[in-house]
């Protein structure tokens, strides 16, 4: 089933500070979205508000027209999977044991593991390309391998929306590209709506079909990479001079911070 996720007039405050201010957004079925912005712009808070981890001062989050406040956490997890920055926890589990945790939303006191669960776990491990090391322990994996294992866990939930908070953090460039390529493939092959917070603007431009920029808790821009990765937009959001290059073959924008001679030396 396709899911339509809508955020209406969302405001979140920490004590007296407004972190998000009357944000309105819609995520349509099958979209591939990157959220960008400087530190403190509200990116992680936005995700936490969407998934119900932060109390909203105003507004609501709707899933197919239903307020998520009225959806049980188990039912929510059957539809939306979340990967936060936490998952560096050193759990003493094998990859397969971790991925099986993704079936918890589908379990109950009266329902034990069945063939559907086994199929879902195997499919998730194959999709995330972790099946060949499914018996290895998380503590023995590289950062890239471990991140793919956590993505496999989210896929075992069989979600229609996947939300990830900076999934490429602490990864080298090769593994960043591999993780984003995996997510792009899942979006294309499975039709999963994917929303990802990213720091790297170039990767965001190459990866996403839609980029949302946050600035001081408000939407600064929202559109395709070619439409929004512009000098004036990025300088406003990131507070530094930018230059925009053009990829020779595709014409895609490649944003870079502009440094003067003294900064380079």
C-alpha positions in Angstrom: 0.0 0.0 0.0 1.3 3.5 -0.9 1.7 6.0 1.9 1.2 9.7 1.9 3.0 11.5 4.7 2.0 15.1 5.5 3.3 17.6 8.0 1.0 20.5 8.9 2.1 23.7 10.8 4.7 21.8 12.8 6.4 23.8 15.5 8.8 22.3 18.1 10.5 24.3 20.9 13.3 23.5 23.3 12.5 25.5 26.5 12.1 29.0 25.0 13.9 28.4 21.7 11.9 27.6 18.6 13.8 24.9 16.7 11.1 24.3 14.0 8.7 27.0 13.1 5.3 26.2 11.4 6.8 23.7 8.9 4.5 22.4 6.2 5.6 19.5 4.0 4.3 16.5 2.0 6.2 13.4 1.1 4.5 11.6 -1.8 4.6 7.8 -2.4 7.8 6.7 -4.1 9.7 10.0 -3.6 13.5 10.1 -3.0 14.2 13.1 -0.7 17.3 14.6 0.9 17.1 17.1 3.7 20.1 19.5 4.0 21.0 22.4 6.2 23.7 23.7 8.6 24.1 22.3 12.1 21.3 23.5 14.3 18.9 24.1 11.4 16.4 21.6 12.7 17.0 18.6 10.4 17.1 15.9 13.1 14.3 17.6 15.1 12.2 17.5 12.0 12.7 13.7 11.6 12.0 13.2 15.4 8.8 15.2 15.0 7.7 13.2 12.1 8.2 9.8 13.8 6.7 11.0 17.1 9.9 11.2 19.2 9.5 14.9 19.9 6.4 16.5 21.4 4.9 19.0 18.9 4.1 22.5 20.2 1.8 23.1 17.3 0.8 21.1 14.2 0.3 17.5 13.3 1.8 14.7 11.3 -0.6 12.7 9.1 -0.1 9.3 7.6 -2.7 8.7 4.9 -4.8 11.3 6.5 -4.6 9.8 10.0 -2.8 11.6 12.8 0.2 9.5 13.9 -0.8 10.3 17.5 -3.7 7.9 17.0 -1.6 5.1 15.4 0.0 2.5 17.7 3.8 2.3 17.6 3.6 -1.2 16.3 1.3 -0.3 13.5 3.4 2.8 12.7 6.6 0.6 12.6 4.9 -1.7 10.0 4.6 1.3 7.7 7.5 3.5 8.5 11.1 2.4 9.4 13.6 4.7 11.0 17.4 4.6 11.1 18.9 7.2 13.5 22.5 8.0 14.3 22.3 5.9 17.4 22.9 2.6 15.8 26.6 2.6 16.6 25.6 0.7 19.7 27.9 -2.2 20.1 25.3 -4.9 20.3 26.7 -8.4 20.7 24.5 -9.9 17.9 25.1 -11.5 14.5 23.8 -9.7 11.5 21.0 -12.2 11.1 20.0 -11.8 14.7 19.9 -8.0 14.3 17.8 -8.2 11.1 15.3 -10.5 12.8 14.6 -7.6 15.2 12.9 -5.9 12.2 10.1 -8.5 12.4 9.1 -7.4 16.0 6.3 -5.1 14.7 4.8 -8.1 12.9 4.9 -10.3 16.0 2.5 -10.8 18.9 2.0 -13.0 21.9 0.0 -15.3 19.8 2.0 -15.2 16.6 5.4 -17.0 16.3 7.9 -16.8 13.5 6.4 -18.2 10.3 7.5 -18.6 6.7 6.6 -15.0 5.9 9.0 -13.8 8.5 11.8 -16.0 7.2 11.1 -14.8 3.6 11.1 -11.1 4.8 14.4 -11.5 6.7 16.2 -13.3 3.8 14.9 -10.7 1.3 16.1 -7.9 3.5 19.5 -9.3 3.9 19.8 -9.9 0.1 18.6 -6.4 -0.7 21.1 -4.9 1.7 23.9 -7.2 0.4 24.7 -8.6 3.9 23.6 -12.2 3.5 27.1 -13.4 2.8 28.2 -12.3 6.3 24.9 -12.9 8.1 26.7 -15.1 10.7 29.3 -12.5 11.6 28.9 -10.4 14.7 28.3 -6.6 14.5 31.4 -5.9 16.5 33.5 -7.5 13.8 32.2 -5.5 10.9 33.5 -2.4 9.2 31.4 0.8 9.6 30.0 0.3 6.0 29.1 -3.3 6.7 27.5 -2.4 10.0 25.4 0.4 8.4 24.1 -2.1 5.7 23.1 -4.5 8.5 21.0 -1.8 10.2 19.4 -0.9 6.8 18.6 -4.6 6.4 16.9 -4.5 9.8 14.7 -1.6 8.6 13.8 -3.5 5.4 12.8 -6.5 7.4 10.0 -4.3 8.7 8.6 -4.2 5.2 8.0 -0.5 5.4 6.6 1.8 2.7 8.6 4.8 4.0 12.2 4.7 5.2 13.6 7.6 7.2 17.4 7.9 7.8 19.3 10.5 9.8 22.8 10.9 8.3 23.3 7.3 7.3 26.7 8.1 5.7 28.3 9.6 8.8 31.7 8.3 9.6 32.0 6.4 6.3 34.7 6.9 3.7 33.6 8.1 0.3 33.4 4.6 -1.2 31.0 3.4 1.4 29.0 6.6 1.3 28.4 6.0 -2.4 27.6 2.4 -1.8 25.0 3.2 0.9 23.3 5.9 -1.2 23.4 3.6 -4.2 21.7 0.9 -2.2 19.0 3.3 -1.0 18.4 4.5 -4.6 18.1 1.0 -5.8 15.5 0.2 -3.1 13.6 3.3 -4.1 13.6 2.2 -7.7 12.9 -1.5 -7.3 10.7 -1.6 -4.3 9.0 1.8 -4.6 9.9 2.7 -1.0 9.6 6.4 -0.2 13.0 7.4 1.2 13.8 10.5 3.3 17.5 11.1 4.2 19.3 13.8 6.1 22.6 14.4 4.4 25.6 16.8 5.0 27.3 16.4 1.6 25.6 18.6 -0.9 27.2 17.0 -3.9 26.0 13.5 -2.8 22.6 14.9 -2.1 22.4 16.4 -5.6 23.5 13.1 -7.2 21.3 10.9 -5.0 18.0 12.7 -4.5 15.2 13.7 -6.8 14.0 16.3 -4.4 16.1 18.4 -1.9 14.6 20.3 1.1 16.8 22.9 2.7 16.3 24.0 6.3 17.4 27.3 7.7 16.8 28.3 11.3 13.9 25.9 11.6 12.1 26.9 8.5 12.0 25.6 4.9 14.5 27.7 2.9 14.0 25.8 -0.4 12.3 22.7 -1.8 12.6 21.3 -5.2 14.8 19.3 -7.7 18.6 19.5 -7.4 18.8 21.7 -10.5 16.2 24.0 -9.2 17.4 24.5 -5.7 21.2 23.9 -5.6 21.8 27.5 -6.5 24.4 29.9 -5.2 21.9 32.3 -3.5 20.0 29.5 -1.8 23.1 27.7 -0.4 24.8 30.9 0.8 21.7 31.8 2.7 21.4 28.4 4.3 25.1 27.7 5.0 26.4 31.2 5.6 29.4 30.8 3.3 30.3 31.8 -0.2 29.6 29.1 -2.8 30.4 28.3 -6.3 28.2 26.0 -8.5 30.0 23.8 -11.1 28.3 21.7 -13.7 28.8 18.0 -14.3 30.0 17.8 -17.9 27.9 14.9 -19.0 24.6 15.4 -17.1 24.6 19.1 -16.4 23.9 18.4 -12.7 25.0 21.1 -10.3 28.1 20.5 -8.1 28.1 22.9 -5.2 31.4 23.8 -3.5 32.4 26.2 -0.8 34.3 29.1 -2.3 37.7 29.7 -0.6 39.9 32.7 -1.0 43.6 32.5 -1.5 44.4 33.1 2.2 42.1 30.3 3.2 43.7 27.8 0.8 47.1 28.5 2.1 
